[in-house]
Amino acid sequence: MDARDEVADVEVDTSTGKISVKKITVAHDCGIIVNPNGLSNQIEGNVIQGSSRALMEEVDFNTAGVKNTNWNSYPIIRFRDVPDVDIVLIDRQQPFGNEQLLPRGTLREPPSHLARASYIFITKSDGNTEELRRRISQFNGTAGLIECIHHPLYLEDVFTGERVPLDRLKGRKIASFSGIAQPESFEQSLVQLGGELVYSKRFADHHRFTQQEVLNAINRSKKRQAETIITTQKDAVRFPKIDRRDLPIYFMRVEIKILSGASDFQDCVRKICFR
């Protein structure tokens, strides 16, 4: 599963009420990063469109209905209004890759550049980070270290939005269905919640599922006597409509939970933005 946190530096003109976004810092836990430039471009596009929605989006109506029905009239902030975007890409399972820079390795900067950081997030932490902390301290012994983890909240039906508690998995035969970079951690979390994983179907990261692929997974899950199929929050938005649902399909809603270095996410924001 991937996750991200964003912090925005916002300025308000008290005389006019105009809101300007000066800088946005995005911390992404992306799994295995194959194309860093492409990933950065995608994140920057998300930030620009998200900022446009927050600052400018407005639905115009008349007696006939919605007026803004095309992309030509969709409001997008101009270059002069685009905030500085500071992107940090984090691969917790291989924080330093193979220690080599592109194109020999996966690092865009040498680990020594950690010296610039004021705060460093360790994501998907299991609490056993002593060795990683030691490595980090070799490059930066003064930065604040914040550890966090993906914390499951509940299950939500992909199609109906019905929410059920996580204990619904206990003692039940379940199947997993995912298209993420590192499906092992997702599947392990289902087992840790008490489910008996009898079938798993994995696709490439960001795979856009077809109706037939979902139906095939349902058929194979039934053959393994699975009672339900669980997918990720990220994958749920890419599910097509399907003609039949012999098994319920839920996604697991998660949040980022701070383990150490701050009391909660708001405390992280205070530490970073109001130093």
Contacts in CASP RR format, 6 or more apart in sequence:
PFRMAT RR
TARGET T0000
AUTHOR 0000-0000-0000
METHOD contacts of the structure
MODEL  1
MDARDEVADVEVDTSTGKISVKKITVAHDCGIIVNPNGLSNQIEGNVIQG
SSRALMEEVDFNTAGVKNTNWNSYPIIRFRDVPDVDIVLIDRQQPFGNEQ
LLPRGTLREPPSHLARASYIFITKSDGNTEELRRRISQFNGTAGLIECIH
HPLYLEDVFTGERVPLDRLKGRKIASFSGIAQPESFEQSLVQLGGELVYS
KRFADHHRFTQQEVLNAINRSKKRQAETIITTQKDAVRFPKIDRRDLPIY
FMRVEIKILSGASDFQDCVRKICFR
1 150 0 8 1.000
1 180 0 8 1.000
1 185 0 8 1.000
1 186 0 8 1.000
1 232 0 8 1.000
1 233 0 8 1.000
1 234 0 8 1.000
1 254 0 8 1.000
2 28 0 8 1.000
2 29 0 8 1.000
2 30 0 8 1.000
2 31 0 8 1.000
2 180 0 8 1.000
2 181 0 8 1.000
2 234 0 8 1.000
3 28 0 8 1.000
3 29 0 8 1.000
3 123 0 8 1.000
3 150 0 8 1.000
3 254 0 8 1.000
3 256 0 8 1.000
4 26 0 8 1.000
4 27 0 8 1.000
4 28 0 8 1.000
4 29 0 8 1.000
5 26 0 8 1.000
5 27 0 8 1.000
5 121 0 8 1.000
5 256 0 8 1.000
5 265 0 8 1.000
5 268 0 8 1.000
6 24 0 8 1.000
6 25 0 8 1.000
6 26 0 8 1.000
6 27 0 8 1.000
6 47 0 8 1.000
7 24 0 8 1.000
7 25 0 8 1.000
7 269 0 8 1.000
7 272 0 8 1.000
7 273 0 8 1.000
8 21 0 8 1.000
8 23 0 8 1.000
8 24 0 8 1.000
8 83 0 8 1.000
9 21 0 8 1.000
9 22 0 8 1.000
9 23 0 8 1.000
9 24 0 8 1.000
9 83 0 8 1.000
9 273 0 8 1.000
10 19 0 8 1.000
10 20 0 8 1.000
10 21 0 8 1.000
10 22 0 8 1.000
11 19 0 8 1.000
11 20 0 8 1.000
11 21 0 8 1.000
11 22 0 8 1.000
12 18 0 8 1.000
12 19 0 8 1.000
12 20 0 8 1.000
13 19 0 8 1.000
13 20 0 8 1.000
19 55 0 8 1.000
20 81 0 8 1.000
21 51 0 8 1.000
21 55 0 8 1.000
21 81 0 8 1.000
21 83 0 8 1.000
22 83 0 8 1.000
22 84 0 8 1.000
23 83 0 8 1.000
23 84 0 8 1.000
23 85 0 8 1.000
23 86 0 8 1.000
24 47 0 8 1.000
24 51 0 8 1.000
24 83 0 8 1.000
24 84 0 8 1.000
24 85 0 8 1.000
24 86 0 8 1.000
25 85 0 8 1.000
25 86 0 8 1.000
25 87 0 8 1.000
25 88 0 8 1.000
25 272 0 8 1.000
26 43 0 8 1.000
26 47 0 8 1.000
26 85 0 8 1.000
26 86 0 8 1.000
26 87 0 8 1.000
26 88 0 8 1.000
27 88 0 8 1.000
27 90 0 8 1.000
27 121 0 8 1.000
28 39 0 8 1.000
28 43 0 8 1.000
28 87 0 8 1.000
28 88 0 8 1.000
28 89 0 8 1.000
28 90 0 8 1.000
29 90 0 8 1.000
29 91 0 8 1.000
29 92 0 8 1.000
29 123 0 8 1.000
29 124 0 8 1.000
30 39 0 8 1.000
30 89 0 8 1.000
30 90 0 8 1.000
30 91 0 8 1.000
30 181 0 8 1.000
31 91 0 8 1.000
31 92 0 8 1.000
31 93 0 8 1.000
31 180 0 8 1.000
31 181 0 8 1.000
31 182 0 8 1.000
31 205 0 8 1.000
32 91 0 8 1.000
32 94 0 8 1.000
32 106 0 8 1.000
32 181 0 8 1.000
32 182 0 8 1.000
32 205 0 8 1.000
33 39 0 8 1.000
33 89 0 8 1.000
33 91 0 8 1.000
33 106 0 8 1.000
36 89 0 8 1.000
36 102 0 8 1.000
36 106 0 8 1.000
36 108 0 8 1.000
39 89 0 8 1.000
40 87 0 8 1.000
40 89 0 8 1.000
43 85 0 8 1.000
43 87 0 8 1.000
44 85 0 8 1.000
44 87 0 8 1.000
47 83 0 8 1.000
47 85 0 8 1.000
48 76 0 8 1.000
48 77 0 8 1.000
48 82 0 8 1.000
49 76 0 8 1.000
51 77 0 8 1.000
51 82 0 8 1.000
51 83 0 8 1.000
52 75 0 8 1.000
52 76 0 8 1.000
52 77 0 8 1.000
55 77 0 8 1.000
55 81 0 8 1.000
56 75 0 8 1.000
56 76 0 8 1.000
56 77 0 8 1.000
57 75 0 8 1.000
58 75 0 8 1.000
59 66 0 8 1.000
59 68 0 8 1.000
60 66 0 8 1.000
60 67 0 8 1.000
60 68 0 8 1.000
61 67 0 8 1.000
67 73 0 8 1.000
68 74 0 8 1.000
88 121 0 8 1.000
89 108 0 8 1.000
90 121 0 8 1.000
90 123 0 8 1.000
91 97 0 8 1.000
91 106 0 8 1.000
92 122 0 8 1.000
92 123 0 8 1.000
92 124 0 8 1.000
92 125 0 8 1.000
93 124 0 8 1.000
93 182 0 8 1.000
94 106 0 8 1.000
95 122 0 8 1.000
95 132 0 8 1.000
95 135 0 8 1.000
96 107 0 8 1.000
96 111 0 8 1.000
96 135 0 8 1.000
97 105 0 8 1.000
97 106 0 8 1.000
97 107 0 8 1.000
98 104 0 8 1.000
98 105 0 8 1.000
98 106 0 8 1.000
99 107 0 8 1.000
99 111 0 8 1.000
100 106 0 8 1.000
100 107 0 8 1.000
101 107 0 8 1.000
101 108 0 8 1.000
101 109 0 8 1.000
101 110 0 8 1.000
102 108 0 8 1.000
111 135 0 8 1.000
111 139 0 8 1.000
112 139 0 8 1.000
113 139 0 8 1.000
114 120 0 8 1.000
114 136 0 8 1.000
114 139 0 8 1.000
114 140 0 8 1.000
114 143 0 8 1.000
115 139 0 8 1.000
115 140 0 8 1.000
117 140 0 8 1.000
117 143 0 8 1.000
118 143 0 8 1.000
118 144 0 8 1.000
118 272 0 8 1.000
118 275 0 8 1.000
119 143 0 8 1.000
119 144 0 8 1.000
119 145 0 8 1.000
119 146 0 8 1.000
119 268 0 8 1.000
119 271 0 8 1.000
119 272 0 8 1.000
120 136 0 8 1.000
120 140 0 8 1.000
120 143 0 8 1.000
120 144 0 8 1.000
120 145 0 8 1.000
120 146 0 8 1.000
121 146 0 8 1.000
121 147 0 8 1.000
121 148 0 8 1.000
122 129 0 8 1.000
122 132 0 8 1.000
122 133 0 8 1.000
122 145 0 8 1.000
122 146 0 8 1.000
122 147 0 8 1.000
122 148 0 8 1.000
123 148 0 8 1.000
123 149 0 8 1.000
123 256 0 8 1.000
124 149 0 8 1.000
124 150 0 8 1.000
124 185 0 8 1.000
125 147 0 8 1.000
125 148 0 8 1.000
125 149 0 8 1.000
125 259 0 8 1.000
126 149 0 8 1.000
127 147 0 8 1.000
127 259 0 8 1.000
129 147 0 8 1.000
133 145 0 8 1.000
136 143 0 8 1.000
136 145 0 8 1.000
144 261 0 8 1.000
145 260 0 8 1.000
145 261 0 8 1.000
146 258 0 8 1.000
146 260 0 8 1.000
146 261 0 8 1.000
146 262 0 8 1.000
146 268 0 8 1.000
147 258 0 8 1.000
147 259 0 8 1.000
147 260 0 8 1.000
147 261 0 8 1.000
148 256 0 8 1.000
148 257 0 8 1.000
148 258 0 8 1.000
148 259 0 8 1.000
149 256 0 8 1.000
149 257 0 8 1.000
149 259 0 8 1.000
150 189 0 8 1.000
150 254 0 8 1.000
150 255 0 8 1.000
150 256 0 8 1.000
150 257 0 8 1.000
151 254 0 8 1.000
151 255 0 8 1.000
151 256 0 8 1.000
151 257 0 8 1.000
152 166 0 8 1.000
152 189 0 8 1.000
152 193 0 8 1.000
152 252 0 8 1.000
152 253 0 8 1.000
152 254 0 8 1.000
153 166 0 8 1.000
153 253 0 8 1.000
153 254 0 8 1.000
153 255 0 8 1.000
154 163 0 8 1.000
154 164 0 8 1.000
154 165 0 8 1.000
154 166 0 8 1.000
154 252 0 8 1.000
154 253 0 8 1.000
155 163 0 8 1.000
155 164 0 8 1.000
155 165 0 8 1.000
155 166 0 8 1.000
155 168 0 8 1.000
155 169 0 8 1.000
155 230 0 8 1.000
155 250 0 8 1.000
155 251 0 8 1.000
155 252 0 8 1.000
155 253 0 8 1.000
156 162 0 8 1.000
156 163 0 8 1.000
156 164 0 8 1.000
156 236 0 8 1.000
156 250 0 8 1.000
156 251 0 8 1.000
156 253 0 8 1.000
157 163 0 8 1.000
157 164 0 8 1.000
157 248 0 8 1.000
157 249 0 8 1.000
157 250 0 8 1.000
158 231 0 8 1.000
158 236 0 8 1.000
158 239 0 8 1.000
158 249 0 8 1.000
158 250 0 8 1.000
158 251 0 8 1.000
159 239 0 8 1.000
159 241 0 8 1.000
159 245 0 8 1.000
159 249 0 8 1.000
163 253 0 8 1.000
164 250 0 8 1.000
166 193 0 8 1.000
166 252 0 8 1.000
167 193 0 8 1.000
168 228 0 8 1.000
169 190 0 8 1.000
169 193 0 8 1.000
169 194 0 8 1.000
169 195 0 8 1.000
169 230 0 8 1.000
170 193 0 8 1.000
170 194 0 8 1.000
170 195 0 8 1.000
171 194 0 8 1.000
171 195 0 8 1.000
171 196 0 8 1.000
172 195 0 8 1.000
172 196 0 8 1.000
172 227 0 8 1.000
172 228 0 8 1.000
173 195 0 8 1.000
173 196 0 8 1.000
173 198 0 8 1.000
173 224 0 8 1.000
173 225 0 8 1.000
173 226 0 8 1.000
173 227 0 8 1.000
174 190 0 8 1.000
174 195 0 8 1.000
174 196 0 8 1.000
174 197 0 8 1.000
174 198 0 8 1.000
174 226 0 8 1.000
174 227 0 8 1.000
174 228 0 8 1.000
174 229 0 8 1.000
174 230 0 8 1.000
175 197 0 8 1.000
175 198 0 8 1.000
175 199 0 8 1.000
175 200 0 8 1.000
175 201 0 8 1.000
175 217 0 8 1.000
175 220 0 8 1.000
175 221 0 8 1.000
175 224 0 8 1.000
175 226 0 8 1.000
175 228 0 8 1.000
175 229 0 8 1.000
175 230 0 8 1.000
175 247 0 8 1.000
176 183 0 8 1.000
176 186 0 8 1.000
176 187 0 8 1.000
176 190 0 8 1.000
176 197 0 8 1.000
176 199 0 8 1.000
176 200 0 8 1.000
176 201 0 8 1.000
176 229 0 8 1.000
176 230 0 8 1.000
176 231 0 8 1.000
177 200 0 8 1.000
177 201 0 8 1.000
177 214 0 8 1.000
177 217 0 8 1.000
177 229 0 8 1.000
177 230 0 8 1.000
177 231 0 8 1.000
177 235 0 8 1.000
177 249 0 8 1.000
178 186 0 8 1.000
178 187 0 8 1.000
178 200 0 8 1.000
178 201 0 8 1.000
178 202 0 8 1.000
178 203 0 8 1.000
178 231 0 8 1.000
178 232 0 8 1.000
178 235 0 8 1.000
179 202 0 8 1.000
179 203 0 8 1.000
179 204 0 8 1.000
179 205 0 8 1.000
179 206 0 8 1.000
179 207 0 8 1.000
179 232 0 8 1.000
179 234 0 8 1.000
179 235 0 8 1.000
180 186 0 8 1.000
180 205 0 8 1.000
180 232 0 8 1.000
180 234 0 8 1.000
180 235 0 8 1.000
181 205 0 8 1.000
183 200 0 8 1.000
183 202 0 8 1.000
186 232 0 8 1.000
186 252 0 8 1.000
187 197 0 8 1.000
187 200 0 8 1.000
189 252 0 8 1.000
190 197 0 8 1.000
190 230 0 8 1.000
190 252 0 8 1.000
191 197 0 8 1.000
198 221 0 8 1.000
198 224 0 8 1.000
198 225 0 8 1.000
198 226 0 8 1.000
199 217 0 8 1.000
199 220 0 8 1.000
199 221 0 8 1.000
199 224 0 8 1.000
199 226 0 8 1.000
201 217 0 8 1.000
201 220 0 8 1.000
203 209 0 8 1.000
203 213 0 8 1.000
207 238 0 8 1.000
208 238 0 8 1.000
209 235 0 8 1.000
209 238 0 8 1.000
209 239 0 8 1.000
209 240 0 8 1.000
210 240 0 8 1.000
211 240 0 8 1.000
211 241 0 8 1.000
211 242 0 8 1.000
211 243 0 8 1.000
214 239 0 8 1.000
214 240 0 8 1.000
214 242 0 8 1.000
214 249 0 8 1.000
215 242 0 8 1.000
215 243 0 8 1.000
215 244 0 8 1.000
217 229 0 8 1.000
218 229 0 8 1.000
218 242 0 8 1.000
218 244 0 8 1.000
218 245 0 8 1.000
218 246 0 8 1.000
218 247 0 8 1.000
221 229 0 8 1.000
221 247 0 8 1.000
222 246 0 8 1.000
222 247 0 8 1.000
226 247 0 8 1.000
227 247 0 8 1.000
228 247 0 8 1.000
228 248 0 8 1.000
228 249 0 8 1.000
228 250 0 8 1.000
229 247 0 8 1.000
229 248 0 8 1.000
229 249 0 8 1.000
229 250 0 8 1.000
230 249 0 8 1.000
230 250 0 8 1.000
230 251 0 8 1.000
230 252 0 8 1.000
231 239 0 8 1.000
231 249 0 8 1.000
231 250 0 8 1.000
231 251 0 8 1.000
231 252 0 8 1.000
232 251 0 8 1.000
232 252 0 8 1.000
233 251 0 8 1.000
233 252 0 8 1.000
233 253 0 8 1.000
233 254 0 8 1.000
235 251 0 8 1.000
236 251 0 8 1.000
239 249 0 8 1.000
256 265 0 8 1.000
258 264 0 8 1.000
258 265 0 8 1.000
258 267 0 8 1.000
258 268 0 8 1.000
262 268 0 8 1.000
262 271 0 8 1.000
END
